[in-house]
Amino acid sequence: MSGKISSIQHASVLLGYEALGEIVTAAGAESILNGKLPGYGYESKDLWMHSLAVAFGSKIIANIKNPALAGEAHTAGLIHDVGKIILDGYILNKKEEIESFLEKEEKTFFDAEVQFFGFDHARIASEVCRKWKFPEGINSAIKYHHQPSAANESELAYILHMADYIATLSGVGYDSDDYLYELEPGTMDHLGLTQETVSDIVLQVTEAVSKVAV
């Protein structure tokens, strides 16, 4: 309806406040997430594209498992990796040591963060979200999005973990250690997903990102 919407009030009626909120959140997140991260080896927009994929995947999974969580799932997906922006400079300062560690030990960047700094990007992201006064459910899900079983049975943590894995399968964004990404055992059973459903979500996520990222 391009050219026919004359006010925010009109847009909110047509879209609904939930959809409008998602658009505003995404617009705000893009300005934070679309830069280069040389420490992690991300080119411009890599993190943004990955974050979009996780946001879409999280919402799709939430609508299957628990529709009441769809809004929080979308938001958590958008900002789940914001900790990487903060850590990137420190990663870059230890680039050679970290690359040696990754090659020799066959570990992921997540493992390297813990090895070299004593904490990981997920914990940093959670602290940032707490500072920004996001709901505790989102903070906790982001903190444990690589280890959802440690999140005190947080359904949102499992959704976010699954969506992160699906974003990797979809090939959206870039990460040199993608092939090492492991889905925590029991995640698909916990969410009631089948391999067929996951394959369908991968296609939906890929299509959704391609429509937005033009």
mmCIF file of the C-alpha atoms, coordinates in Angstrom:
data_MODEL
# 
_entry.id   MODEL 
# 
loop_
_atom_site.group_PDB 
_atom_site.id 
_atom_site.type_symbol 
_atom_site.label_atom_id 
_atom_site.label_alt_id 
_atom_site.label_comp_id 
_atom_site.label_asym_id 
_atom_site.label_entity_id 
_atom_site.label_seq_id 
_atom_site.pdbx_PDB_ins_code 
_atom_site.Cartn_x 
_atom_site.Cartn_y 
_atom_site.Cartn_z 
_atom_site.occupancy 
_atom_site.B_iso_or_equiv 
_atom_site.pdbx_formal_charge 
_atom_site.auth_seq_id 
_atom_site.auth_comp_id 
_atom_site.auth_asym_id 
_atom_site.auth_atom_id 
_atom_site.pdbx_PDB_model_num 
ATOM 1   C CA . MET A 1 1   ? 0.000  0.000   0.000  1.00 0.00 ? 1   MET A CA 1 
ATOM 2   C CA . SER A 1 2   ? 2.888  2.318   -0.803 1.00 0.00 ? 2   SER A CA 1 
ATOM 3   C CA . GLY A 1 3   ? 1.776  5.938   -1.020 1.00 0.00 ? 3   GLY A CA 1 
ATOM 4   C CA . LYS A 1 4   ? -1.533 5.270   0.743  1.00 0.00 ? 4   LYS A CA 1 
ATOM 5   C CA . ILE A 1 5   ? -0.429 5.345   4.389  1.00 0.00 ? 5   ILE A CA 1 
ATOM 6   C CA . SER A 1 6   ? -0.454 8.882   5.761  1.00 0.00 ? 6   SER A CA 1 
ATOM 7   C CA . SER A 1 7   ? 0.279  8.415   9.473  1.00 0.00 ? 7   SER A CA 1 
ATOM 8   C CA . ILE A 1 8   ? 1.802  6.124   12.099 1.00 0.00 ? 8   ILE A CA 1 
ATOM 9   C CA . GLN A 1 9   ? -1.689 5.641   13.506 1.00 0.00 ? 9   GLN A CA 1 
ATOM 10  C CA . HIS A 1 10  ? -2.942 4.400   10.126 1.00 0.00 ? 10  HIS A CA 1 
ATOM 11  C CA . ALA A 1 11  ? 0.061  2.082   9.763  1.00 0.00 ? 11  ALA A CA 1 
ATOM 12  C CA . SER A 1 12  ? -0.451 0.654   13.243 1.00 0.00 ? 12  SER A CA 1 
ATOM 13  C CA . VAL A 1 13  ? -4.092 -0.152  12.483 1.00 0.00 ? 13  VAL A CA 1 
ATOM 14  C CA . LEU A 1 14  ? -3.197 -1.947  9.242  1.00 0.00 ? 14  LEU A CA 1 
ATOM 15  C CA . LEU A 1 15  ? -0.142 -3.776  10.570 1.00 0.00 ? 15  LEU A CA 1 
ATOM 16  C CA . GLY A 1 16  ? -1.186 -4.345  14.141 1.00 0.00 ? 16  GLY A CA 1 
ATOM 17  C CA . TYR A 1 17  ? 0.916  -3.152  17.059 1.00 0.00 ? 17  TYR A CA 1 
ATOM 18  C CA . GLU A 1 18  ? 2.872  -6.417  17.268 1.00 0.00 ? 18  GLU A CA 1 
ATOM 19  C CA . ALA A 1 19  ? 4.015  -6.260  13.648 1.00 0.00 ? 19  ALA A CA 1 
ATOM 20  C CA . LEU A 1 20  ? 4.766  -2.555  13.937 1.00 0.00 ? 20  LEU A CA 1 
ATOM 21  C CA . GLY A 1 21  ? 6.814  -3.217  17.068 1.00 0.00 ? 21  GLY A CA 1 
ATOM 22  C CA . GLU A 1 22  ? 8.844  -5.873  15.241 1.00 0.00 ? 22  GLU A CA 1 
ATOM 23  C CA . ILE A 1 23  ? 9.561  -3.465  12.382 1.00 0.00 ? 23  ILE A CA 1 
ATOM 24  C CA . VAL A 1 24  ? 10.720 -0.724  14.756 1.00 0.00 ? 24  VAL A CA 1 
ATOM 25  C CA . THR A 1 25  ? 12.880 -3.174  16.729 1.00 0.00 ? 25  THR A CA 1 
ATOM 26  C CA . ALA A 1 26  ? 14.467 -4.490  13.550 1.00 0.00 ? 26  ALA A CA 1 
ATOM 27  C CA . ALA A 1 27  ? 15.157 -0.976  12.270 1.00 0.00 ? 27  ALA A CA 1 
ATOM 28  C CA . GLY A 1 28  ? 16.889 -0.092  15.529 1.00 0.00 ? 28  GLY A CA 1 
ATOM 29  C CA . ALA A 1 29  ? 18.867 -3.335  15.618 1.00 0.00 ? 29  ALA A CA 1 
ATOM 30  C CA . GLU A 1 30  ? 20.143 -2.950  12.061 1.00 0.00 ? 30  GLU A CA 1 
ATOM 31  C CA . SER A 1 31  ? 22.085 0.220   12.898 1.00 0.00 ? 31  SER A CA 1 
ATOM 32  C CA . ILE A 1 32  ? 23.918 -1.692  15.655 1.00 0.00 ? 32  ILE A CA 1 
ATOM 33  C CA . LEU A 1 33  ? 24.509 -4.987  13.860 1.00 0.00 ? 33  LEU A CA 1 
ATOM 34  C CA . ASN A 1 34  ? 25.400 -4.118  10.260 1.00 0.00 ? 34  ASN A CA 1 
ATOM 35  C CA . GLY A 1 35  ? 29.086 -3.190  10.635 1.00 0.00 ? 35  GLY A CA 1 
ATOM 36  C CA . LYS A 1 36  ? 32.226 -5.265  10.058 1.00 0.00 ? 36  LYS A CA 1 
ATOM 37  C CA . LEU A 1 37  ? 33.641 -7.405  12.858 1.00 0.00 ? 37  LEU A CA 1 
ATOM 38  C CA . PRO A 1 38  ? 37.257 -8.101  11.797 1.00 0.00 ? 38  PRO A CA 1 
ATOM 39  C CA . GLY A 1 39  ? 38.028 -10.097 14.947 1.00 0.00 ? 39  GLY A CA 1 
ATOM 40  C CA . TYR A 1 40  ? 35.377 -12.664 14.084 1.00 0.00 ? 40  TYR A CA 1 
ATOM 41  C CA . GLY A 1 41  ? 35.996 -12.324 10.367 1.00 0.00 ? 41  GLY A CA 1 
ATOM 42  C CA . TYR A 1 42  ? 32.561 -10.862 9.590  1.00 0.00 ? 42  TYR A CA 1 
ATOM 43  C CA . GLU A 1 43  ? 32.134 -8.597  6.600  1.00 0.00 ? 43  GLU A CA 1 
ATOM 44  C CA . SER A 1 44  ? 29.642 -5.724  6.626  1.00 0.00 ? 44  SER A CA 1 
ATOM 45  C CA . LYS A 1 45  ? 26.071 -6.953  7.241  1.00 0.00 ? 45  LYS A CA 1 
ATOM 46  C CA . ASP A 1 46  ? 27.112 -10.560 8.017  1.00 0.00 ? 46  ASP A CA 1 
ATOM 47  C CA . LEU A 1 47  ? 26.024 -10.298 11.642 1.00 0.00 ? 47  LEU A CA 1 
ATOM 48  C CA . TRP A 1 48  ? 22.874 -8.404  10.667 1.00 0.00 ? 48  TRP A CA 1 
ATOM 49  C CA . MET A 1 49  ? 21.873 -11.073 8.147  1.00 0.00 ? 49  MET A CA 1 
ATOM 50  C CA . HIS A 1 50  ? 22.538 -13.844 10.659 1.00 0.00 ? 50  HIS A CA 1 
ATOM 51  C CA . SER A 1 51  ? 20.533 -11.971 13.308 1.00 0.00 ? 51  SER A CA 1 
ATOM 52  C CA . LEU A 1 52  ? 17.608 -11.581 10.912 1.00 0.00 ? 52  LEU A CA 1 
ATOM 53  C CA . ALA A 1 53  ? 17.698 -15.298 10.178 1.00 0.00 ? 53  ALA A CA 1 
ATOM 54  C CA . VAL A 1 54  ? 17.667 -16.176 13.881 1.00 0.00 ? 54  VAL A CA 1 
ATOM 55  C CA . ALA A 1 55  ? 14.853 -13.689 14.541 1.00 0.00 ? 55  ALA A CA 1 
ATOM 56  C CA . PHE A 1 56  ? 12.676 -15.162 11.780 1.00 0.00 ? 56  PHE A CA 1 
ATOM 57  C CA . GLY A 1 57  ? 13.531 -18.713 12.803 1.00 0.00 ? 57  GLY A CA 1 
ATOM 58  C CA . SER A 1 58  ? 12.779 -18.012 16.462 1.00 0.00 ? 58  SER A CA 1 
ATOM 59  C CA . LYS A 1 59  ? 9.380  -16.555 15.627 1.00 0.00 ? 59  LYS A CA 1 
ATOM 60  C CA . ILE A 1 60  ? 8.475  -19.475 13.358 1.00 0.00 ? 60  ILE A CA 1 
ATOM 61  C CA . ILE A 1 61  ? 9.455  -22.034 15.999 1.00 0.00 ? 61  ILE A CA 1 
ATOM 62  C CA . ALA A 1 62  ? 7.640  -20.108 18.739 1.00 0.00 ? 62  ALA A CA 1 
ATOM 63  C CA . ASN A 1 63  ? 4.463  -20.059 16.647 1.00 0.00 ? 63  ASN A CA 1 
ATOM 64  C CA . ILE A 1 64  ? 4.706  -23.845 16.392 1.00 0.00 ? 64  ILE A CA 1 
ATOM 65  C CA . LYS A 1 65  ? 5.585  -24.506 20.031 1.00 0.00 ? 65  LYS A CA 1 
ATOM 66  C CA . ASN A 1 66  ? 4.129  -21.592 22.006 1.00 0.00 ? 66  ASN A CA 1 
ATOM 67  C CA . PRO A 1 67  ? 2.645  -18.644 20.040 1.00 0.00 ? 67  PRO A CA 1 
ATOM 68  C CA . ALA A 1 68  ? 2.584  -16.472 23.159 1.00 0.00 ? 68  ALA A CA 1 
ATOM 69  C CA . LEU A 1 69  ? 6.388  -16.323 22.945 1.00 0.00 ? 69  LEU A CA 1 
ATOM 70  C CA . ALA A 1 70  ? 6.535  -15.219 19.294 1.00 0.00 ? 70  ALA A CA 1 
ATOM 71  C CA . GLY A 1 71  ? 7.189  -11.537 20.000 1.00 0.00 ? 71  GLY A CA 1 
ATOM 72  C CA . GLU A 1 72  ? 9.901  -12.167 22.594 1.00 0.00 ? 72  GLU A CA 1 
ATOM 73  C CA . ALA A 1 73  ? 11.431 -14.842 20.356 1.00 0.00 ? 73  ALA A CA 1 
ATOM 74  C CA . HIS A 1 74  ? 11.729 -12.405 17.451 1.00 0.00 ? 74  HIS A CA 1 
ATOM 75  C CA . THR A 1 75  ? 13.369 -9.755  19.640 1.00 0.00 ? 75  THR A CA 1 
ATOM 76  C CA . ALA A 1 76  ? 15.755 -12.234 21.278 1.00 0.00 ? 76  ALA A CA 1 
ATOM 77  C CA . GLY A 1 77  ? 16.772 -13.533 17.861 1.00 0.00 ? 77  GLY A CA 1 
ATOM 78  C CA . LEU A 1 78  ? 17.635 -10.053 16.625 1.00 0.00 ? 78  LEU A CA 1 
ATOM 79  C CA . ILE A 1 79  ? 19.957 -9.202  19.518 1.00 0.00 ? 79  ILE A CA 1 
ATOM 80  C CA . HIS A 1 80  ? 21.239 -12.614 20.665 1.00 0.00 ? 80  HIS A CA 1 
ATOM 81  C CA . ASP A 1 81  ? 24.776 -11.979 19.329 1.00 0.00 ? 81  ASP A CA 1 
ATOM 82  C CA . VAL A 1 82  ? 25.174 -8.323  20.293 1.00 0.00 ? 82  VAL A CA 1 
ATOM 83  C CA . GLY A 1 83  ? 27.946 -9.412  22.684 1.00 0.00 ? 83  GLY A CA 1 
ATOM 84  C CA . LYS A 1 84  ? 30.160 -10.109 19.669 1.00 0.00 ? 84  LYS A CA 1 
ATOM 85  C CA . ILE A 1 85  ? 30.246 -6.396  18.877 1.00 0.00 ? 85  ILE A CA 1 
ATOM 86  C CA . ILE A 1 86  ? 31.708 -5.703  22.315 1.00 0.00 ? 86  ILE A CA 1 
ATOM 87  C CA . LEU A 1 87  ? 34.184 -8.602  22.214 1.00 0.00 ? 87  LEU A CA 1 
ATOM 88  C CA . ASP A 1 88  ? 35.369 -8.090  18.637 1.00 0.00 ? 88  ASP A CA 1 
ATOM 89  C CA . GLY A 1 89  ? 38.173 -5.659  19.466 1.00 0.00 ? 89  GLY A CA 1 
ATOM 90  C CA . TYR A 1 90  ? 39.542 -7.999  22.120 1.00 0.00 ? 90  TYR A CA 1 
ATOM 91  C CA . ILE A 1 91  ? 39.282 -10.932 19.731 1.00 0.00 ? 91  ILE A CA 1 
ATOM 92  C CA . LEU A 1 92  ? 41.193 -8.924  17.117 1.00 0.00 ? 92  LEU A CA 1 
ATOM 93  C CA . ASN A 1 93  ? 44.005 -8.169  19.598 1.00 0.00 ? 93  ASN A CA 1 
ATOM 94  C CA . LYS A 1 94  ? 44.499 -11.901 20.131 1.00 0.00 ? 94  LYS A CA 1 
ATOM 95  C CA . LYS A 1 95  ? 43.728 -12.930 16.564 1.00 0.00 ? 95  LYS A CA 1 
ATOM 96  C CA . GLU A 1 96  ? 46.839 -15.040 15.962 1.00 0.00 ? 96  GLU A CA 1 
ATOM 97  C CA . GLU A 1 97  ? 46.612 -16.864 19.297 1.00 0.00 ? 97  GLU A CA 1 
ATOM 98  C CA . ILE A 1 98  ? 42.915 -17.550 18.814 1.00 0.00 ? 98  ILE A CA 1 
ATOM 99  C CA . GLU A 1 99  ? 43.346 -18.789 15.248 1.00 0.00 ? 99  GLU A CA 1 
ATOM 100 C CA . SER A 1 100 ? 46.080 -21.140 16.435 1.00 0.00 ? 100 SER A CA 1 
ATOM 101 C CA . PHE A 1 101 ? 43.786 -22.410 19.191 1.00 0.00 ? 101 PHE A CA 1 
ATOM 102 C CA . LEU A 1 102 ? 40.900 -22.940 16.772 1.00 0.00 ? 102 LEU A CA 1 
ATOM 103 C CA . GLU A 1 103 ? 43.065 -24.870 14.328 1.00 0.00 ? 103 GLU A CA 1 
ATOM 104 C CA . LYS A 1 104 ? 44.932 -27.050 16.818 1.00 0.00 ? 104 LYS A CA 1 
ATOM 105 C CA . GLU A 1 105 ? 42.009 -27.833 19.103 1.00 0.00 ? 105 GLU A CA 1 
ATOM 106 C CA . GLU A 1 106 ? 39.249 -27.861 16.450 1.00 0.00 ? 106 GLU A CA 1 
ATOM 107 C CA . LYS A 1 107 ? 37.157 -25.610 18.640 1.00 0.00 ? 107 LYS A CA 1 
ATOM 108 C CA . THR A 1 108 ? 34.622 -22.866 17.907 1.00 0.00 ? 108 THR A CA 1 
ATOM 109 C CA . PHE A 1 109 ? 34.926 -19.133 18.558 1.00 0.00 ? 109 PHE A CA 1 
ATOM 110 C CA . PHE A 1 110 ? 32.548 -19.720 21.468 1.00 0.00 ? 110 PHE A CA 1 
ATOM 111 C CA . ASP A 1 111 ? 35.134 -22.064 23.024 1.00 0.00 ? 111 ASP A CA 1 
ATOM 112 C CA . ALA A 1 112 ? 37.915 -19.563 22.298 1.00 0.00 ? 112 ALA A CA 1 
ATOM 113 C CA . GLU A 1 113 ? 36.043 -16.776 24.077 1.00 0.00 ? 113 GLU A CA 1 
ATOM 114 C CA . VAL A 1 114 ? 35.833 -18.835 27.252 1.00 0.00 ? 114 VAL A CA 1 
ATOM 115 C CA . GLN A 1 115 ? 39.433 -20.014 26.909 1.00 0.00 ? 115 GLN A CA 1 
ATOM 116 C CA . PHE A 1 116 ? 40.947 -16.534 26.454 1.00 0.00 ? 116 PHE A CA 1 
ATOM 117 C CA . PHE A 1 117 ? 38.556 -14.274 28.391 1.00 0.00 ? 117 PHE A CA 1 
ATOM 118 C CA . GLY A 1 118 ? 36.770 -16.499 30.892 1.00 0.00 ? 118 GLY A CA 1 
ATOM 119 C CA . PHE A 1 119 ? 33.323 -15.701 29.480 1.00 0.00 ? 119 PHE A CA 1 
ATOM 120 C CA . ASP A 1 120 ? 31.517 -15.798 26.137 1.00 0.00 ? 120 ASP A CA 1 
ATOM 121 C CA . HIS A 1 121 ? 29.605 -13.429 23.862 1.00 0.00 ? 121 HIS A CA 1 
ATOM 122 C CA . ALA A 1 122 ? 26.255 -14.822 25.026 1.00 0.00 ? 122 ALA A CA 1 
ATOM 123 C CA . ARG A 1 123 ? 26.929 -13.799 28.619 1.00 0.00 ? 123 ARG A CA 1 
ATOM 124 C CA . ILE A 1 124 ? 28.046 -10.337 27.487 1.00 0.00 ? 124 ILE A CA 1 
ATOM 125 C CA . ALA A 1 125 ? 24.901 -9.960  25.357 1.00 0.00 ? 125 ALA A CA 1 
ATOM 126 C CA . SER A 1 126 ? 22.754 -10.936 28.331 1.00 0.00 ? 126 SER A CA 1 
ATOM 127 C CA . GLU A 1 127 ? 24.409 -8.304  30.519 1.00 0.00 ? 127 GLU A CA 1 
ATOM 128 C CA . VAL A 1 128 ? 23.904 -5.679  27.820 1.00 0.00 ? 128 VAL A CA 1 
ATOM 129 C CA . CYS A 1 129 ? 20.211 -6.585  27.563 1.00 0.00 ? 129 CYS A CA 1 
ATOM 130 C CA . ARG A 1 130 ? 19.869 -6.381  31.327 1.00 0.00 ? 130 ARG A CA 1 
ATOM 131 C CA . LYS A 1 131 ? 21.418 -2.915  31.173 1.00 0.00 ? 131 LYS A CA 1 
ATOM 132 C CA . TRP A 1 132 ? 18.921 -2.016  28.463 1.00 0.00 ? 132 TRP A CA 1 
ATOM 133 C CA . LYS A 1 133 ? 16.152 -3.317  30.756 1.00 0.00 ? 133 LYS A CA 1 
ATOM 134 C CA . PHE A 1 134 ? 14.895 -6.104  28.525 1.00 0.00 ? 134 PHE A CA 1 
ATOM 135 C CA . PRO A 1 135 ? 12.624 -8.684  30.219 1.00 0.00 ? 135 PRO A CA 1 
ATOM 136 C CA . GLU A 1 136 ? 14.479 -11.306 32.246 1.00 0.00 ? 136 GLU A CA 1 
ATOM 137 C CA . GLY A 1 137 ? 13.110 -14.085 30.036 1.00 0.00 ? 137 GLY A CA 1 
ATOM 138 C CA . ILE A 1 138 ? 14.906 -12.610 27.018 1.00 0.00 ? 138 ILE A CA 1 
ATOM 139 C CA . ASN A 1 139 ? 18.103 -11.981 29.014 1.00 0.00 ? 139 ASN A CA 1 
ATOM 140 C CA . SER A 1 140 ? 18.226 -15.579 30.221 1.00 0.00 ? 140 SER A CA 1 
ATOM 141 C CA . ALA A 1 141 ? 17.454 -17.069 26.795 1.00 0.00 ? 141 ALA A CA 1 
ATOM 142 C CA . ILE A 1 142 ? 20.240 -15.028 25.213 1.00 0.00 ? 142 ILE A CA 1 
ATOM 143 C CA . LYS A 1 143 ? 22.708 -15.978 27.962 1.00 0.00 ? 143 LYS A CA 1 
ATOM 144 C CA . TYR A 1 144 ? 22.106 -19.681 27.382 1.00 0.00 ? 144 TYR A CA 1 
ATOM 145 C CA . HIS A 1 145 ? 21.376 -19.764 23.651 1.00 0.00 ? 145 HIS A CA 1 
ATOM 146 C CA . HIS A 1 146 ? 24.315 -22.138 23.133 1.00 0.00 ? 146 HIS A CA 1 
ATOM 147 C CA . GLN A 1 147 ? 23.444 -24.257 26.195 1.00 0.00 ? 147 GLN A CA 1 
ATOM 148 C CA . PRO A 1 148 ? 19.648 -24.142 26.656 1.00 0.00 ? 148 PRO A CA 1 
ATOM 149 C CA . SER A 1 149 ? 19.575 -27.015 29.151 1.00 0.00 ? 149 SER A CA 1 
ATOM 150 C CA . ALA A 1 150 ? 21.369 -24.713 31.627 1.00 0.00 ? 150 ALA A CA 1 
ATOM 151 C CA . ALA A 1 151 ? 18.612 -22.082 31.392 1.00 0.00 ? 151 ALA A CA 1 
ATOM 152 C CA . ASN A 1 152 ? 16.342 -23.530 34.061 1.00 0.00 ? 152 ASN A CA 1 
ATOM 153 C CA . GLU A 1 153 ? 13.961 -25.083 31.503 1.00 0.00 ? 153 GLU A CA 1 
ATOM 154 C CA . SER A 1 154 ? 13.542 -21.829 29.575 1.00 0.00 ? 154 SER A CA 1 
ATOM 155 C CA . GLU A 1 155 ? 11.484 -22.621 26.495 1.00 0.00 ? 155 GLU A CA 1 
ATOM 156 C CA . LEU A 1 156 ? 12.718 -19.430 24.870 1.00 0.00 ? 156 LEU A CA 1 
ATOM 157 C CA . ALA A 1 157 ? 16.361 -20.542 25.298 1.00 0.00 ? 157 ALA A CA 1 
ATOM 158 C CA . TYR A 1 158 ? 15.613 -23.761 23.394 1.00 0.00 ? 158 TYR A CA 1 
ATOM 159 C CA . ILE A 1 159 ? 13.789 -21.822 20.681 1.00 0.00 ? 159 ILE A CA 1 
ATOM 160 C CA . LEU A 1 160 ? 16.713 -19.422 20.294 1.00 0.00 ? 160 LEU A CA 1 
ATOM 161 C CA . HIS A 1 161 ? 19.257 -22.256 20.244 1.00 0.00 ? 161 HIS A CA 1 
ATOM 162 C CA . MET A 1 162 ? 17.298 -24.111 17.566 1.00 0.00 ? 162 MET A CA 1 
ATOM 163 C CA . ALA A 1 163 ? 16.866 -20.958 15.479 1.00 0.00 ? 163 ALA A CA 1 
ATOM 164 C CA . ASP A 1 164 ? 20.595 -20.211 15.716 1.00 0.00 ? 164 ASP A CA 1 
ATOM 165 C CA . TYR A 1 165 ? 21.325 -23.709 14.436 1.00 0.00 ? 165 TYR A CA 1 
ATOM 166 C CA . ILE A 1 166 ? 18.764 -23.337 11.639 1.00 0.00 ? 166 ILE A CA 1 
ATOM 167 C CA . ALA A 1 167 ? 20.316 -20.007 10.598 1.00 0.00 ? 167 ALA A CA 1 
ATOM 168 C CA . THR A 1 168 ? 23.615 -21.856 10.255 1.00 0.00 ? 168 THR A CA 1 
ATOM 169 C CA . LEU A 1 169 ? 21.954 -24.562 8.135  1.00 0.00 ? 169 LEU A CA 1 
ATOM 170 C CA . SER A 1 170 ? 20.397 -21.881 5.937  1.00 0.00 ? 170 SER A CA 1 
ATOM 171 C CA . GLY A 1 171 ? 23.833 -20.441 5.155  1.00 0.00 ? 171 GLY A CA 1 
ATOM 172 C CA . VAL A 1 172 ? 22.800 -16.889 6.037  1.00 0.00 ? 172 VAL A CA 1 
ATOM 173 C CA . GLY A 1 173 ? 25.660 -14.749 7.342  1.00 0.00 ? 173 GLY A CA 1 
ATOM 174 C CA . TYR A 1 174 ? 29.192 -15.998 7.783  1.00 0.00 ? 174 TYR A CA 1 
ATOM 175 C CA . ASP A 1 175 ? 31.115 -17.871 10.435 1.00 0.00 ? 175 ASP A CA 1 
ATOM 176 C CA . SER A 1 176 ? 34.312 -19.775 9.749  1.00 0.00 ? 176 SER A CA 1 
ATOM 177 C CA . ASP A 1 177 ? 33.462 -22.415 12.366 1.00 0.00 ? 177 ASP A CA 1 
ATOM 178 C CA . ASP A 1 178 ? 29.871 -23.045 11.244 1.00 0.00 ? 178 ASP A CA 1 
ATOM 179 C CA . TYR A 1 179 ? 30.624 -26.677 10.481 1.00 0.00 ? 179 TYR A CA 1 
ATOM 180 C CA . LEU A 1 180 ? 31.447 -27.226 14.166 1.00 0.00 ? 180 LEU A CA 1 
ATOM 181 C CA . TYR A 1 181 ? 28.122 -25.867 15.415 1.00 0.00 ? 181 TYR A CA 1 
ATOM 182 C CA . GLU A 1 182 ? 26.376 -28.577 17.393 1.00 0.00 ? 182 GLU A CA 1 
ATOM 183 C CA . LEU A 1 183 ? 22.725 -28.755 18.376 1.00 0.00 ? 183 LEU A CA 1 
ATOM 184 C CA . GLU A 1 184 ? 22.428 -29.645 22.042 1.00 0.00 ? 184 GLU A CA 1 
ATOM 185 C CA . PRO A 1 185 ? 21.033 -33.204 22.383 1.00 0.00 ? 185 PRO A CA 1 
ATOM 186 C CA . GLY A 1 186 ? 17.322 -33.289 23.119 1.00 0.00 ? 186 GLY A CA 1 
ATOM 187 C CA . THR A 1 187 ? 16.559 -29.867 21.627 1.00 0.00 ? 187 THR A CA 1 
ATOM 188 C CA . MET A 1 188 ? 14.339 -31.113 18.801 1.00 0.00 ? 188 MET A CA 1 
ATOM 189 C CA . ASP A 1 189 ? 12.458 -33.449 21.140 1.00 0.00 ? 189 ASP A CA 1 
ATOM 190 C CA . HIS A 1 190 ? 11.980 -30.636 23.649 1.00 0.00 ? 190 HIS A CA 1 
ATOM 191 C CA . LEU A 1 191 ? 10.462 -28.435 20.947 1.00 0.00 ? 191 LEU A CA 1 
ATOM 192 C CA . GLY A 1 192 ? 8.540  -31.255 19.279 1.00 0.00 ? 192 GLY A CA 1 
ATOM 193 C CA . LEU A 1 193 ? 10.258 -30.740 15.922 1.00 0.00 ? 193 LEU A CA 1 
ATOM 194 C CA . THR A 1 194 ? 10.963 -33.333 13.252 1.00 0.00 ? 194 THR A CA 1 
ATOM 195 C CA . GLN A 1 195 ? 13.700 -33.276 10.629 1.00 0.00 ? 195 GLN A CA 1 
ATOM 196 C CA . GLU A 1 196 ? 11.046 -32.561 8.016  1.00 0.00 ? 196 GLU A CA 1 
ATOM 197 C CA . THR A 1 197 ? 9.788  -29.560 10.001 1.00 0.00 ? 197 THR A CA 1 
ATOM 198 C CA . VAL A 1 198 ? 13.329 -28.243 10.430 1.00 0.00 ? 198 VAL A CA 1 
ATOM 199 C CA . SER A 1 199 ? 13.960 -28.495 6.680  1.00 0.00 ? 199 SER A CA 1 
ATOM 200 C CA . ASP A 1 200 ? 10.769 -26.539 6.052  1.00 0.00 ? 200 ASP A CA 1 
ATOM 201 C CA . ILE A 1 201 ? 11.809 -23.839 8.557  1.00 0.00 ? 201 ILE A CA 1 
ATOM 202 C CA . VAL A 1 202 ? 15.210 -23.525 6.860  1.00 0.00 ? 202 VAL A CA 1 
ATOM 203 C CA . LEU A 1 203 ? 13.413 -22.748 3.578  1.00 0.00 ? 203 LEU A CA 1 
ATOM 204 C CA . GLN A 1 204 ? 11.076 -20.245 5.272  1.00 0.00 ? 204 GLN A CA 1 
ATOM 205 C CA . VAL A 1 205 ? 13.980 -18.463 6.974  1.00 0.00 ? 205 VAL A CA 1 
ATOM 206 C CA . THR A 1 206 ? 16.015 -18.248 3.767  1.00 0.00 ? 206 THR A CA 1 
ATOM 207 C CA . GLU A 1 207 ? 13.044 -16.812 1.876  1.00 0.00 ? 207 GLU A CA 1 
ATOM 208 C CA . ALA A 1 208 ? 12.168 -14.321 4.638  1.00 0.00 ? 208 ALA A CA 1 
ATOM 209 C CA . VAL A 1 209 ? 15.721 -12.965 4.873  1.00 0.00 ? 209 VAL A CA 1 
ATOM 210 C CA . SER A 1 210 ? 16.010 -12.632 1.096  1.00 0.00 ? 210 SER A CA 1 
ATOM 211 C CA . LYS A 1 211 ? 12.871 -10.482 1.043  1.00 0.00 ? 211 LYS A CA 1 
ATOM 212 C CA . VAL A 1 212 ? 14.081 -8.134  3.772  1.00 0.00 ? 212 VAL A CA 1 
ATOM 213 C CA . ALA A 1 213 ? 17.786 -7.857  2.960  1.00 0.00 ? 213 ALA A CA 1 
ATOM 214 C CA . VAL A 1 214 ? 17.573 -6.102  -0.387 1.00 0.00 ? 214 VAL A CA 1 
# 
